[in-house]
Amino acid sequence: MDSTTKTKTKQETPADWREYRRMRVYEMHKLGYTQQAIAEALGLSQGGVSYILGRVKEGGEEALKRRKSPGAKPRLDEQQKEALLAKLEQGAEAFGFEGDVWTTKRIAEMIQEEFGVRYHPDYIGPLLRSLGWSYQKPVVRATQRDEEAIKGWLEEEWPEFKKSPK
């Protein structure tokens, strides 16, 4: 490779191969290649080349650049999100749940009742994180658990088990 050959740096390289291909279609078009020649060279259909050139005609070279998808429209607006935070602060018992622990399932139920919007419990975590909250995972313990008996066993019997054999 001689010194006159220009190589692309990382900064000049397009974000993805589709963007590169769109840019290459436009460059070849400016050089005077026919749509058929461009299509054959880049492995596209003539319709694909025509579509890309139409994008350039409508929006200029900027229309060829990669754009991030905006994603789905949020189900709760900003005021509803603020109201949700206020309701979460009231505690789960205020909404008829036993125990004052918010779980994703409980929050999803409360959102549906209060706002008429359905969320899958798996999406509650990301929703809460976007609001600066996190859901609580309940500690599963037996209802007949005797804390005093456990404490006594740990203090009296456990040390005997820990002793090394003689």
Helices and strands as residue ranges (DSSP letters): H 17-30, H 35-42, H 46-59, G 61-64, H 78-90, G 92-95, H 104-115, H 121-130, H 147-156, H 158-162
